[in-house]
Amino acid sequence: MKTLYLRNVPDEVVDALEVLARDQSMSVSALAVRELKAAVAFRLNADILYAQPDLAVELDDVVAAVRSGRDR
């Protein structure tokens, strides 16, 4: 596992991380790693979604299909 050093982190960000970490009984480092992992996962998921072809399916059609499936 590698070590990541961050520079120029604004004081208000550090303060907020410290509060969040304390509230969750975690170290700032553990909290930061968790949040970075979540940010990367979110970005990867978004990239996968945007890479999908446009099927020209309207949201209303999807909602109607789901509702009709529930009514059975």
N, C-alpha and C positions, 0 to 999 in steps of 0.2 A: 504494500500500500504506500502511496506517495504522500508527501506532506505539501500542503499548499499554504503559502504565506500571502496575506492580503495587505496591501498598502493603501493609504489614503482613504480609509473607511471613515465616513463622517461620524462625528461624536454621537449624533442622535441615533444613528443606526446601531452603534455599539451599545448605547444605553438601552435601546429597545431590545436588542438581543439579550442583554444581561437580565432584563426584567422577565422576558419570555422564558429564558433558561431557568431562572430561579423559580418561576411559577410552576414549571414542569419538572422541577428537581433534576435538571440536566446541566451539564457544563455548556458554556457558550460554544465551545468547539463541537460538541455532539449535536447541539441544536443547529449550528451553521451547516454541518454536514448533512443533517436530515433535510433542511430546507433547500440546500443546493441539489440534493438528489431529487427532491420533488420538482424543482424547477426544470431540471434536465428531463425528467420523465414527462412533464407537461409539454415541453417543447417537442420531444420526440413524438408524442401522441398527436400534437398539432400538425407536425410535418407529415405523419402518416395520413391524417385526414385530408390535408390539402393536396396530397399526391393522388388521391382517388379520382377516378373519372367522374365528370358531371353526368349523372343519369337523367337529369331533367325531371326529377320527381318532385312534385309540389308537396310542401309540408302538410297542407290540408288533406291530401290523398293519403299520406302516411298516417295521420291522426285518424282518418276515417277507417282505414284498414285495421288499425289497432283496436279501435272501438268496436268494430264489427266482430273481431275475433273474441273480444271480451263478452259480447252479448250471446255467444253460442251456449 
